[in-house]
Amino acid sequence: MATLFLCRHCKTIQPANIRLKGTQYYCSQPACQRARKAAWQKDKLARDPQYRVQQQECLRAWRKRRPLDQYQTQYRLQHPAYVERNRILQKRRNQQWSKHQQIKKIVKMDVLQKPPEKSTAYVMRPYKLDDSGKIVKMDALIVQLTHLQADLGAFLPVSP
């Protein structure tokens, strides 16, 4: 049996616990023990369907006792220092944004500005964004809809 081992979490060489049977992979530090338990649970969830169902039921019961729509309100009521700090930091961020002259607006880019023309066929293609200096939500799919003036018969579904 080896007298030293390399901890998988903290990557330090540790003396092995002689009371443990088999190979030791984690040292006794609390962070390493949490990592050991997390690795065990991940493996158990992957291999044991009954354990996975049990954990899902426990999570459902926990969520039922703690509604998500009330979590943020309760957290803010219980942590007034967090609320004040967040308010101060948001004021600083707003001041920084107003200092930059290229930033004119804080906008959401995927808002429909005007309704498209009513038609049965449109061409959808990626829309290239310009460098307008706006703070935007960038994860939206931006497309340009172009009204087709041609014969629409090629685009209509064929009825059986």
Secondary structure, 3 states (H helix, E strand, C coil): CCCEEECCCCCCEEECCCCCCCCCCCCCCHHHHHHHHHHHHHHHHHHCHHHHHHHHHHHHHHHHHCCHHHHHHHHHHHCHHHHHHHHHHHHHHHHHHHHCCCCCCECCCCCCCCCCCCCCCEEEEECCCCCCCCECCCCCCCEEEEECCCCHHHCCCCCC
